[in-house]
Amino acid sequence: MIKKLVLGLSFILLIASCAKDKLDFDMVDDIRFKPKFEIPIVHAKLSFLDLVRKDSLFTVNDDETVSIIYQDDDLFSMGADDFVSVPEQKEVTFEMTPLFSPFDFDMSFGVIAGVQLASTEIDKGYISFRLEAPAVFATDVDVEVTIKNGLINGNPMSKVITLPMGSLSAIDSLPLSQGVIDLSSGGINFIGIKADILNAASVLPQTGTLALSIKLENISIEKAEGDFGQRVLNLPSGNFDFDIQGLENFTSGMRLTNPIFKLFTENSIGISVSMDPDIDGVSSDGSVTSLNGGSVALVGPQVPGETKKDTITFDRLNSGIVDFIDALPKEVLYSGSVIINPTPGPHSNFLSKDSEIKVGMEMELPLELKAKNLLMSMKIKDLAAIQEKPEEVESVGFSFRSKNGFPFGVQLSVVIMDSLGLDSVDNVDLQLLQPAVVGANGRAISSTKFTEEVLFTPAQLEKLKKAKELQLKARLVTPEDGEKVIKILSTYNLDLKIAATIGFNIGT
């Protein structure tokens, strides 16, 4: 809003050329005119909604207070593979002979990080089998391999592999889609295997040997239950822009007193975690300010198919959010860590392939603030309108008349820079707005009328004609010299009139 008001002042620099377009200077040489014009520049009747309706980040609350709300519903997520990851399995080999059949063996289902699985439903993958003999058999050898603690569609998880007579090797495989293995039936991550030479009595030679090799390949899990262990995982890291329209021009002095940062979690993995997010804001000058929110505990769902939702709130009481926002971050970085199963075990965890912990965020900035010398600055470098024929401009003045319903005042300083634009050579200070009267709850209760008139001195006008640029610096101050917290309401309005008085000394 301040930016719109300050922009109106720049119109003064265009008045000289605009006014001369309305005059006829085609007169005798010895006649000179010294006309003076009061030219209206701005008559604005603005409500708060007029100023922000194009910015979807502003939200009007039920009590007519206003907040800036920044949301990201999908900040990051952690999937089933982050908690139960199946690596490439080891191949296991067993020695067999027709004289002793059937044979019972066992092997382990390999899982990263010592996860102890009780029951696992396979989504994709297969078991590969290889039979090898040091010497050929005179007959076929039919070997049935059964996963004793596994079922596929309710049927035994088994496969018959045949080593043809005269061959030294044979390979085959068993798809495991929709297969279920009870991995706790004989130990931890246990797979029990029975290998039976179906035609052992007729195999020749009876003393022959062969090696059975078994390997689980390309396994992905549909569902899993068990104890997923206690360990630390890294949270996904990333960043997002936090360039709030309307704040980017303020360089100091503003302090939002009640900002709130929320993390929204949706957890469909049967696991509890302690999350320690690391959230940092990076300002336009590269300085970093931490949110300092600390760790939070999230309890997982109790039954498969349930999604547990939680809201983690960081406010002025449990974090450094006030300092975080006070630094006016342009970018927010996030990372951190999470402890799974932070309490002592054993743990009863579960997941499916589509399970995830999803995290979104919301930054809510209620426009409850206090400001002391809140500074907004801008530069005007195009002074051609007043410098084209400087000898014809004799005086420049302007007046402001306002009825202000907003609970803050605005002071304006017009700084005249030198011919190089490096140093200030003079300035004009004025009161642009007086704050409305504010009640005990920080709300404006009545508008304030104010009139201000300013005239450039001859010395200032001469400096203006030679200046490289103008710098406009607006300072916003809330009541009680910036110590009182004010609330911005959607019902606030402003009636502002700006006029310029231009004196010309025109001749030939």
N, C-alpha and C positions, 0 to 999 in steps of 0.2 A: 504494500500500500504506500509506504514512504517513497518508494521508487517512482510511483505514478505522480505523487505530489511534487517531487523534486524535478521530474522531467518537465513539468509545467513552467518552471523557472527558466529553463533554457529557451523558451519562446521569446523572452525579452531580447535576446541577442538578434532575433530576426525582425524586430519591430521597425528598426530604421529603414530597412529595405522595403518592407511591406507598406509602411506609411508613405514612402516616397512614390510608390506606384500610383497612389491616388492623387498626386499633385502635378500641376503643370508648371515646369520651370522655364518655359520658353518666354522669358520676359526681358526687358531692357537691362543693360549691364549694370547700371548704377542703383538698381532696386534690390534690397535684401529683405528676406523674410525671417522672422523668428517665431514660427508657429510652435505651439505646444499641444500635444494630443494625449488624452488619457484613453488608452486602448484596452478594452477587455481582453484578457488572455484565456482565462479559465473560469467557468462557472460549473462546478461539479457538485452533484448531489449523489453521494455514494453510500451504499450500505455495505456491510461486511461481505454479504453474498455477492454483490456486484464485483468485488475485488477478487474473489476466490472461486467462483463457480466453474471456471475453466480448469481448475486444478483438482483432480479427483482425489488427491491426498487429503484434502480438507473434508472433515465430517462434522455435521451439526448433530449434537447429542439431544436427547429428549428434554434436557433442562436448558436448551438454547446455548449452552457452552459449545466451544469449537475445539476440535482436536485435529492434529495432523496424524494420519495413520498410514504407515508403510507396511505392506504385507508381502510375504513370500511363502506360499503354501507348501512348497517342496524345496526346502533349503538343502537337505541331504537325507539320505536313507542308508540303512544297513540291511542286507538281505540274508537269507538262510545260509548262503555259502560263507558269510563272515563269521558264523558261529559254529557250523558243522561243515567242514571242508574235507572232501574225500580225495586223497592224493592218488597217484598211480600205485597200484597194488603190486606186491611182490609175488613172483611165481614160486609155487611150492611143488616139490617133486617127491613122490613116494615109490618105493620098490615093491613089486608084486610078483607072485608066482602061482601057477594053477594048483600047486599042492596045498596052498593055504589060502582059502578064499571063503567067505568075504573078508575084507580088511576094513578097519575103522581108523580114521585119522582125524586130526583137527588142524585148523589154521585160523589166523586172526584176520579180522576185517580192519584194515588200516585206516585210521582217522587222525587228522592233524591235531596237535595240542593235547593229546591224552583224553579226548572225549570218550566217555563210556556209554555206548549205545545199548539200549535194551531191546528195542524193536525198530526195524527199519523196513520201509516199503520202498522198493526200487522204482524209479521213474524210467531210467534208461540204462543200458549196459548189458553185458553178457559175461558168461563164464567160458573161457577157452580151455580146451582139453588137448593134450598131446600124449600119444602113446609111442614109446620108443623101445626097441628090443636090440640087444647086442648081436643076436643071431635070429634068423628067420624061423617062424613056426610053420609046421607042416599043415596046420589047419587055421581057419579064422579064429580070432580071439575076440569075443564080445564082452566088453566091460561096461557094466551099468554103474554110473556115479550118481549118488543121491546126496543132496544137502539135507541132512537129517532134521535140522531145525528151520527148514525153509519150505514155503508153499508158493505155487503159482496158480492163481485163480482157484484156490482151495485144493489143488492137486499136489502130489509130491513133486518137489523140485529135483528132477532127475533127467539123465541123458544116457543113452547107450552109444558107446564109441566102439567101432570095429577096426581091429588091426587085421587086414587081409593076409591070408597065408602067403608066405614068400616076401612080405613087405617088412621093412625095418621101422616104419613110422606111420602114424595116422594122426590127423587133427580133426577137431569138430568143435562146436560151440553150442551154448544154451542161452537164448535170449532171456533176460530177467525182468522185462517190463511187467509191471503189476505183481512182481514177486515180493514176498514178505519173509524176512528172516528174523527169528527170535534170537538176538545176539547175546542174551543173558542166560540162555538155557544151560550153558556149560562153563561159564566164566565171563570174562570181560571181552566184549567184541568177538565172541566165540562163534566159529562156524564148524559144525560137526559133519564129517564126510564118511560115507560108506561106499566102498568100491567092491563090486561083486563081479567075478568072472562067471558070466551066466552059463557058459558051456565048459566050465573048468574040467569036468570028468572026461571030456572027449578031446581036449586040447593036447596036441603033440608038438614037441615033447613035454611031458609033465614037469620036467625039471627046468624048463625054460623060464627066463625072467624077463620082465619088462618094467619100464619106468612110466608112471603116470604123473604128468605135470598139469597143474591147475592154476589158473590166474583169473582174477576178476578184472574186467577191462571196461574203461570208459563209463564208470559208474556215476550216476547222479541220483539224488535221493528225492523221492516223492514225499515221504513223511518219515520222521524220526522221533524216538523217545529215548530218554536216558538222562545221564548226568553230564552236562556239557562242560563241567569243570569251572574252576575259578581262575581267571586270567585277565590281563589288561589288553584291550584292543584300541587302536587309534581310530578316532572319529574321522570321517571324510573331511578334508580341508577344502576351502574355497573362498570366494569373496563375492560381494555384490555392491553396486553403486548405491550411495545414500545421499544423493544430491537433491535435497528438498527445495523445491521452488519457493522463493521468497526469503530463504535464509542465506543464499549464496553471497549476497552483497554485504552482509553484516560482518564486521571484522573484530568487534569486541563489545563488551558491555552487556550483552543479553544473558539472562540465566533463566531457563525453564525450570520451574521448581518441582514439578511432579511428573517427569517422564517415566514411562513404563516399557520394559522390554519383555516380551513373552515368547517362550518356546512351546509349541504345540506338538505333542508326541502321540503317535498311534502305534501301538505295539501288538502285533499278532503272533509274536514268538513267545512261547511259554518259558520266559526267563526274566528274572529281575536284574536290574543293572544300577550301578552308581555312575552317573554321567558328570564329567568335569569339562564343560565347554570352555574354550579359550577364545574370547571374542574381543577384538581390538578395532578401534576406529582410527583411520588415517586421515588427517586434515589436509587442506590444500598445500600447506608448507611441508608436508611429509612427517609431521610429528605424530606419534602413536600414543593413544590413550586406551587403557584396558578397561573393560566393563567390570572386572573383578567380582564376578557373580558367585564363585565357589561351586562346589559339587552338589548334585541333587540326586535323590533316590527315586527310581521308577519301578513300581511293582508290576510284574507281567501278568497276563491273563491266566486264569486258573484251569480252563478247559480248552481243548482244541476247537478252533473255529471262532473263538471270542477275540475281539480287539479291545485292548485296554487303552483308553485315552486319558492323557494328563496334560495339565497346563503348568508350566514352570514360569513363575513371575519374578523378574528382577526389578526392584524399585529403589527409591532413595533410602529405604531402611535396610536392605540386605545386599546392596551392591554399590558400585561407584557410578551409577547411571547418570546422575546429575553432572558430574565432571565429564563423563563420556560425551554427553550431548553438548555441554558447554564448550567443548573443543571443536564443535561444528565439523564432524567427520564427513568427508566426501566419499569414503569407501570403508566398508566393514569387512574385516578378515575373520574367518572362523576356522578352528581346528579343535584339538583337545583329545581326551581319552575317555574310555568307558571300562569299568570293571564289571564283568559278568559274574553273576552269582556272588555278590559281595558278602553274603552271610555264610557261616560254616555249613558244610554239606552233611549228609548227601542231599542232592538236589533232584527234583523231578521236573525235567525240562522236556519240551516238545516243540516241534516246528513242522511246517510243510514247505514245499519248494517255493511257494508264493508268499511265505511269511516274511515280514520285514518290520523294522523299526523306522518309522518315517517321522521326520522332524520338519516342522514349518515354523515361521516366526512372524511376529507383529511388533512393530515399534509404534507405540502410541505416545504422542506428544500433546497432552492437553495444553491449550494456550493459557496456562497459568504461569505468569512470568513476572520478574522484576527486572528493570533495566536502569542502568546509570551510565549515561554517556554511551549508549548503544550507537555505534558508529556505522554509517553507510556512506560510501564514497563513490563518486563517478567523475569522469573527466569530459570536458567539452573542448575539443581541439579546433573545431571549425568556427573561426571568428571573422570570417570574410565579410559577413553582413554588416558588422559594425566598423570594420577596418578598411572597407573599400574606399570610402570618402570620409575619413575621420574628422576632417575640418568642418563638416556639415552637422555633426552630432554635438550639441551643446550641453545636453543634460540627459541623464537616465535615472529614473526613479520607478519604484513600484510599490503597490499596496496590497495587503492581504486582509480579507474579512472572512471570518470563519465562525461556524457554529458546530462545535466538536462534541460528538457523543461518545468518542473513544476515550478510554481512561489513560491516555498518555499525551504528553506534549512533544513538540518537535522544534528543535533549534537548528537553524541553517546557517552555515558559513560559506560564503562565496569567496574562494581564494584566488587571487590574481597572480599568475605565475609570470616569471620574467620572459624575455624574448627567446630564451633557450628552453624554457619549460622545466628548469631545474630547481629554482628557488622561488619562494613566495615573496612578492614585493608588497602586497597589501591584501586586506580581506574586508568583507562586509558581513557583519553578524546580525541576525534578526531572529525573532521568535515567530515561528510559522504557525504553531498551534498551541493553545493552552489545554491541559487535560480536563476532561469532564470530571465532575464531582464523583468521588468513589465512596461507596459504603463500606461497612466493616467486613463484609464478605468478599471484597475485591471486585464487586460489580459496580459499573457506572450507574448512578442514580439520577443524574440530570446533566444536560449539555452545558457547555461553556461557550459564551460569545467572546470574540477577540478581534481586535483591529490592530494592524501594524503597518507603518509607512516608512520607507527607507529611500534615501536619495544618495546616489554616488556623489562624493565631493569632486570638485574640479580636478584635484590631484589624482584621485582614484580613477576618474574617467580617462585622464591622460595615460595612466598606467594600463588601463584596460585596452586602449587603442593600440598599445605596443606589445601586449601580452602574447605569449605563445599559446597559452591555453588557460582555461578556468578549471578549478577543481571545486566540485560541490560536495560538501560534507554535512550530512544530516545527523543530528544526535537526538535519539529518542530517550525520554526520561519519564519514568512512572512516578506517581505521587510520592511525597515524603522523600524526595531526592533519591528515588530509586530503591528505597528500602521496603516499600509496600508491594505485596504480591497482588497483581491484578488478573482478572479473568476476561477473556475475549468472548463476547456473545455475538450470535448471528444477527441480533436486533440492533446493534450499534450502527450509527450513520454519521455522515459528515456532509456539511454544506460549506463549500469553499469557493470564494471569489478571488481571483488574482487579476490585477490591472497594472499596466505599465504607463508611465508618464515620460514621453520622449520630447525633448526640446531640440529643434533644428535651427541652425544658423545657415540659411541658404542664400547664395548669391552666385554671380558669374564673374 
